[in-house]
Amino acid sequence: MIWIGVYVALFSLGDNLSQAAGVAKSVTAPLSAGMAAALWLWVRGRGYAARCGLCAFQGRAGDFLYFLPLAAIVSVNLWQGAALRFSPVETTLYVFSMLCVGFIEEVIFRGLLYTALKKSHAKSAMAVASLTFGIGHLVNLLNGAAVLETGLQIVSACALGLLFVVILEKGRSLIPCIAAHSAINILSAFSVEGTVAFSIFSSLALTAVALGYTAWLWKRA
């Protein structure tokens, strides 16, 4: 929980300072790199790496549908096309920041929070880790995001959080989750803003794919 608090505070500060500086992610990028490095050293130093899923994936790809549903989920930000939304420098900073965010959030919410809670009750741990991850997106309101956009993001994030927990549980590895999470975030830098109707549709479609894939993995993998 301390790591979650530090993460939320640090990234909100970084985004606000970056906005004030007039260069997207200019402050967030070095802060995210520092936190990712600190988190990795902390986890490794305490011998938590394998327990947190920072190890090779265990399982057959066929049992996970070759992760094709993850590819569909990752592509969501490009469903209406792609565009270069930032300058080359800002795009590089954004991509780097999102790589770090994928790592940090997966380690915190799945690797640390879920694995700690599941010792007492696995199913409750899944619910808490998923809901905490989704509700955590409320912080986007502080950074100027619209209420409807944030609400849709919370719903889809809860579904994705549950999916990533199940992938970790079944494959004993966070690597696929980190890769997918980072890719989703990175591609948001190239997304084209759509209508409200399309935002609702894409959020519901993303949630449906995530929940459907979760159900499949829970029964088959």
ABEGO torsion letter per residue (X at the ends): XAAAAAAAAAAAAAAAAAAAAGBBGAAAAAAAAAAAAAAAAAAAAAGAAAAAGBBBBBEBAAAAGGGAAAAAAAAAAAAAEBBBABBAAAAAAAAAAAAAAAAAAAAAAAAAAAAAAAAABAAAAAAAAAAAAAAAAAAAAAAGBBAAAAAAAAAAAAAAAAAAAAAAAAAGBAAAAAAAAAAAAAAAAABBBBBAAAAAAAAAAAAAAAAAAAAAAAAAX
